[in-house]
Amino acid sequence: MKFLSVLIFALLLIIHVNSQPIDESSDEEFAQRMKSARALADCTNWHGREPEASVHLAKILSAPCSIPPTFPPNLKDGWTTDPGCDAKKQPNTCSYHVGAWGCYRHSFKNTGPGAQACYDRKGNWLSDTWQGAGTLDAETALGSIFQQLRHYTADVVPYDNCCTTSGLPQPSTCNLYFEKRPTGICEVKPVV
């Protein structure tokens, strides 16, 4: 009889608990906090593992300080239009470089490192990462699908973890990313 009483009590308790309304907003809030905590951990771990930017910067070309405002498809020295920020596709482009009108990419080797140079509407090089400037890439985005995946893993995922996840203490976490992936430098030189 005692077993039956405990069983009935347990069933009633389960029914009672399951009949209570669930506050889904707190579940969503909890999930967002967990996502932010994971992104913060991933960002800081990535930052600690990455070499200093100078290792890659020594291998890339300086970007031209200005380009024609017509944004030609290719520039001298092998700079090519970045399909992710193509001036010819404005205004539906440059989601990773808000403020840029168009970007170009250059690669040291077919795997990288690579450079990305972004320009305003008039063709002036952008140096401020918070205004749409391009960044150094440890892995070039140019090349095969496998190379693009390497770029995504090495450069895009850390950017997302450090800069785009809501709930992170900005700008400090994004600055961790920009410390390892700075804009590089530009120089006055012929471009076409």
Secondary structure, 3 states (H helix, E strand, C coil): CHHHHHHHHHHHHHHHHHHCCCCHHHHHHHHHHHHHHHHHHHHHHHHHHCCCHHHHHCCCCCEECECCCCCCCEEHHHEEECHHHCHHHCCCCCCCCCCCCEEEEEECCCCCCEEEEEECCCCEECCCHHHCCCCEECCCCCCCHHHHHHHHHHHHHHHHHHHHCCCCCCCHHHHHHHHHCCCCCEECCCCC
